[in-house]
Amino acid sequence: MLDLVKRVLHDGNERRDGEYAPTMIGSRGAYPASRAAALSGVPLSTVHDWARKDVLVPSISPERVKLWSYADLMGLRIIQWLRRDKVVEDGRVPRTTMSAVKRALVQLAELDLALWTEDVGPSVVVDRSGNVLVRTEPHHEADARQRVLDDELDVLSPFVSADGLRGPDLLIPRPRLRIVPGKLGGSPHVVHTRLESRALGALADSGLTSAKIYRLYPDVERPAIDEALDLEQQLARNLRPVAA
């Protein structure tokens, strides 16, 4: 049991050639393709396709082991939303031009990700013309906020892709979980701890019951563990092949 816990709690390291090597973790977050796809709610095949076609190149590491940043997660959502037809109160709006998409990505790259902490963070909104606006009011619980306005997308709120995938809130994926770009490489974790949801999910995938996981972490609230497991299940669903 101890060996299993050590394997899944490697604090943001990636296994390569039989060894654990530190990833490029900093204030911008760092996500491999599968994690970027699952968190953004954009299909993995699309994430890879956009990287190959230079639509959105992973900004942390574009070669070999590709790593997307926290801002890239927003970019993936923005591209898909802008590049699909939208129905609003005044009729159907055609997809936004690629020049407007590129303008939005440039604005994203200029965001100060230090604005987001465990306890507070602004909202990020993009309009149909590709203009990105940071709203400084605190980010509230997802169910109390409007996710998609008539002509704007609230980028950090829960996102439903054109393929029906559901990306979680990118700041508060669950009430007791947080995502902070500068902490744990932007990995979802139990608030005010270093316990990542993916570590708990790996334990569950190995066959441990919730009761056994509770015993491994007696100082962590059981509802927080349940939320972490639920989030990982949602992210796993996002990686399943999209039905034709």
Buried (B, 14 or more C-beta within 10 A) or exposed (E): EEEBBEBBBEEBBBEEEEEEEEBEBBBBBBBBBBBBBBBBBBBBEBBEEBBEEEBBBBBBBEEEBBBBBBBBBBBBBBBBBBBEEBEEEEEEBEBBEEEBBBBBBEBBEEBEBEEBEBEEBBBBBBBBEBEBEBEEEEBEEBEEBEBBEEEBBBBBBBBEBBBEBEBBBBBBBBEBBBBBBBBBBBBBBBBEBEBBBBBBBBBBEEEBEBEEBBEBBEEBEEEBBBBBBBBBEBBEEBBEEBEE
